[in-house]
Amino acid sequence: MSLRFVAARAGMLVVTVLVSSLAIYGAMFLTPGDPATLLVGGSRDPDPAVLAQIHREYHLDDPFVQGYWHWLSNCFQGDFGKSLVYRDSVADLIDARAGDTLALVAYAAVLVLTVGIVLGTVSALRGGRTDALVTTVTAGAMAVPTFVMAVLLIWLFAVQLPWFPVYGSGEGFTGTLSHLTLPAVALAMTWIGYVAQVTRTAVRAELGAEHVETARSRGVPEWAVIRRHVLHNALGPVFAVSGVGIAGLFATAAVAEQAFGTGGLGALMIEAAAKQDMAVVQAVSLIFVVVFVVLNTTVDLVSAALDPRTAQKGAVR
């Protein structure tokens, strides 16, 4: 993996974050009228003193670029401002909710990796009816949106079969695990389908590779052929799609959090948007963008390390 490839990916990360943050900050100014009125709930007759305070606090009287840079630099120092709706520091609000989102995404990521890779591997190795069944199920999982899956899971496992709670994030390890099972499954289901399909394709491609046939002709045990030659060489594309999937879990976590009332960052952003609490919306949006871009860049770098041809193609482009 060349330094040029690493520098290119790092540059793309910085540019993506800057452009996204500019769009997040500038969205407030696209609304007609004084952006400060959004921060007081769009009141028709806001207190001029309150508006003046908001202008000073958010630097709305500054030139756009200067105000944007002041906001962005404060954000990267951990100062996201103050929520006028919740009457609390935005950083404290995020700190109180971040754990729920991380727990949900971690649970969903474990499901994506374990279930997706196992299903894809079994499908490729066994073939026949097993392959057809797994392909059909995973294709169906990919087609069902998260909010639809959430409704189906609630109906089946909370109404018809009252096995799991459907609201809140629980307390303690056992309680948290029980409360997050359904939202984690709803969140992970689409990416389980993607990972299973990519794993199946990668494993089947390696099964017909020349080096696998050579290993078999030398009398290497089948289990060793599968582990050392097939699964090891199929790791690259599987890791790539898994990494993108885990990054995608952060992007769609808000749907599962809202459906099951787990109270994470996604739910906080939706609640803040409904109340026009722009300071919270901007901060959470920026965090999601940074996490998503960093994870995708990390996946690119690790994929290039696993398969140098990826780095060579990226350097050529």
Salt bridges, closest charged atoms under 4 A:
ASP34 OD2 - HIS55 NE2 2.87
ASP61 OD1 - HIS55 ND1 2.87
ASP62 OD2 - HIS59 ND1 2.77
ASP131 OD1 - ARG200 NE 2.57
ASP131 OD2 - ARG204 NH1 3.29
GLU206 OE1 - HIS211 NE2 3.08
GLU213 OE2 - ARG216 NH1 3.67
GLU222 OE2 - ARG216 NH2 2.78
GLU271 OE1 - ARG97 NH2 3.20
ASP300 OD2 - ARG9 NE 3.29
ASP307 OD1 - ARG309 NE 2.91
